[in-house]
Amino acid sequence: MAGKTATREAYGKALAELGKLNGRVVVLDADLSKSTKTADFAGVFPDRFFNMGIAEQNMIGTAAGLASAGKIPFASTFAVFAAGRAFEQIRNSVAYAGLNVKIAATHAGVTVGEDGGSHQSVEDIALMRSLPSMTVFVPADEAETFGAVRAAAEMEGPVYIRLGRAGVPPVHGDGFRFVPGKAVVLREGRDAAVIAAGIMVSAALEAASVLAGEGIECRVLSMHTVKPLDVEAVVAAARETGALVTAEEHSVIGGLGGAVCEAVCGNFPVPVKRVGLPDVFGESGKPEELLEKFGLTPSGIAAAVREAIKMKAGVKG
């Protein structure tokens, strides 16, 4: 298996490649280019890169202006600052106006680690998903990140791309093709289905392997597009397995889990167990310790699958 690559690193590489293909692409950063990896783009296209300083709200406003002038701006900073500090500007200057701004936010979730709860964004998917016209991508590996960046540049309208600090293993082979709004079935199964996004996709695959040893065949879907959600794939999983588990490095409130529950509630109700942070903020600690604390692990997902299957049996009985 290839080594681990952080999605923020993949973003930097994808952005530099995209710049060669599309001269309309410009990049803005809030004085964190080495961390967000937009420095890769700046090194190749210094005239199309703008360090806006520690002024995230102004960065989004400037990106909106560039979009209105025909450019394709990618604006980057940490997720807690992008979705939090600049929410009003994203809402009113970008989403409300329907402008072609791409917000690529890094260092999302608790794997930010020792920076602690103040810097661990566990509510950004909920915030961005709530905005009309906003597309939300949560790539699981390098291949999905490259696909999300290219797709964002090709589509018209606002896009939020959620990226992480920690390295993640590849979950796709060479033939992978990123299609916005379409989930990817990585493993088949009829006993239950795990719908995951971001770093939790590889954890879901590990959980499915463990469960297979117990005779439980678990379907695994990578839901790289949280909005618009692939409702067809969700309903198919619900109909064909009867039990769902969602897994995300985010609060269970308003993120992927909430989106999946909304989809099945209105179409084909089945038991759904959500793996994610409960109604709490993150805290300081090593990434692996925090993932263990909050149950964001293969064992945590496997336990949720077992519970969902028991609930399914109860419903049938």
C-alpha angles and dihedrals in degrees: 000000000000119000126267121276126189114235089232088060091049088050092056092051094045092049093052090050092046090054090061092052100043124037092193092069115104128173132217127189135182098230094289102096095132090054098040089042093232083126085083089065093041090056092057101032108027092161091058096047124088124191102203095186124227091329109107096167091053090047092058092045090051091047089053090053092050090049091052087054092055101265125127104230123196109198118195140187136122114310094242090058098038098049096029113034095032098039095114092051091047090049100045106024098037115019098031090047092043092229125172098249123143116206112198107187121190134192093044123166133011095308086084079087124184094022085081139210095318090064100033108095109207097156104050097099089054092049096047094041090056093061117095113242094013117132114207122205122186106181120202101204146355094289094051091046093054089047093048093050093049093044092049091054092048098048124074118237140036120326132185117203116192115209135180140223099218126079117256130195121245115264098182134067129223094278095061117131121191113224115181112238095014122109120220119229104218097173132016125227140146104204097070140334131230115207109196141170136196119352091353093071094075089044089053091053090052090049091051090053091052092048091049087063087059093050094258114131109206126190115219123204127187105215098194091163110059091174122062085029118212093244091173092060092044094051091045090053091048093048096045100040105024095215131069136192124189122203127193141147089238140077115296085232115090101345133095092314092054092047092051092047090052090051097050095039091061098038116023116355115215134151112287124190116194122213111198141088114318118227093307142100121246123256141211117284144101112303095243091049092052093048088053093046093053096040094247092145140101089260091051091052092046091052090051091051091053090050092048091051090051089051090050090053089050092052092049092046 
